[in-house]
Amino acid sequence: MVPRKQTIAHWLRRWHLLQFADRLAFLRAAWQSRRENKRFLAEHPGFTPPPARLAYDAYNHVNWRRYCDVGAANARLIAEAVKEHVSGNDLQICEWGCGPARVIRHLQRIEGFGKIDLVGADYNEQTIDWCEKNIDFVRFVKNGLEPPLPLGSDCFDCVYAISVFTHLSERMHYAWIEELFRILKPSGILLFTTHGDLAAKRLLPAEKERYDSGNLVARDRIREGKKHFAAYHPPRFVVERLLKDRAVLKHCDDAASYQLEQDVWIARK
Ligand SMILES: C[S@@+](CC[C@H](N)C(=O)[O-])C[C@H]1O[C@@H](n2cnc3c(N)ncnc32)[C@H](O)[C@@H]1O
């Protein structure tokens, strides 16, 4: 059965009220997290949290403990993928759609590797401005909703995108997948996440039908790339269309141990 929350969100989207409802939800979340955040900041004096509005825009919460724990767990996923699929000593890693640095701030070192050059990219200018001022061991760049990235070709051992394709239209999927492969070194790996079967449980009946026939489902009527613009990806869509003719190294549809409710895909250039 489809949860009531999904049905309400469906109607708010239709009436173009989702953004307004999101603003109210932000105030509520910030108020509810204030005590726990105060405690967390007292326990972690060296930690700089992102501005609450930017965090809520990206994660739908403003809880700093969760921001740290999920970021660290996702970073472990990237580190393990690199250890398994990349060889060499020094590393060049790029995160596309890095948001307020939840993941990339944990990747300064990866066991078994030497120097790591990190680049974070996002289309949200305020987010990148904050990242540039607060995370000094990463180079940050801005990009547009559509490619290109201001980065050269064949540069990275690993490019990753956590919960970014999940907020884009089908057309943008094809444009960005090419762009991400362009910046990878010839043997580099691309890791990205999608809304697969687990997330598809949230779909309304007509959407589920489209999903089950192997098509991408996009909930739009809101600015593309924002969290409420939600795309759902049947694995068939990823294999047969998005990664067509690419070497798929891994598909994991249960990444709970990395605190992810999304499918993880790894492909070689
Ligand atoms: C759900 S947040 C995830 C942030 C980050 N990947 C993480 O897991 O902490 C999605 C991010 O994708 C970014 N984004 C959406 N469309 C984008 C695009 N076309 N290019 C770059 N970033 C994009 C958003 O600005 C946002 O920061």
The ligand as an ORCA input file, in Angstrom:
! r2SCAN-3c Opt
* xyz 0 1
  C      20.546     14.671     -2.344
  S      21.850     15.794     -2.519
  C      23.240     14.730     -2.267
  C      24.492     15.469     -1.923
  C      25.747     14.586     -1.770
  N      25.971     13.802     -2.939
  C      25.613     13.678     -0.554
  O      25.292     12.493     -0.724
  O      25.834     14.153      0.542
  C      21.889     16.047     -4.283
  C      22.954     17.025     -4.715
  O      23.038     17.011     -6.135
  C      23.235     18.341     -6.593
  N      22.841     18.395     -8.007
  C      21.631     18.215     -8.563
  N      21.695     18.355     -9.887
  C      22.976     18.608    -10.186
  C      23.687     18.842    -11.404
  N      23.068     18.845    -12.583
  N      25.013     19.052    -11.330
  C      25.654     19.045    -10.131
  N      25.041     18.861     -8.975
  C      23.723     18.629     -8.990
  C      22.355     19.149     -5.648
  O      22.705     20.516     -5.658
  C      22.657     18.462     -4.323
  O      23.777     19.007     -3.703
*
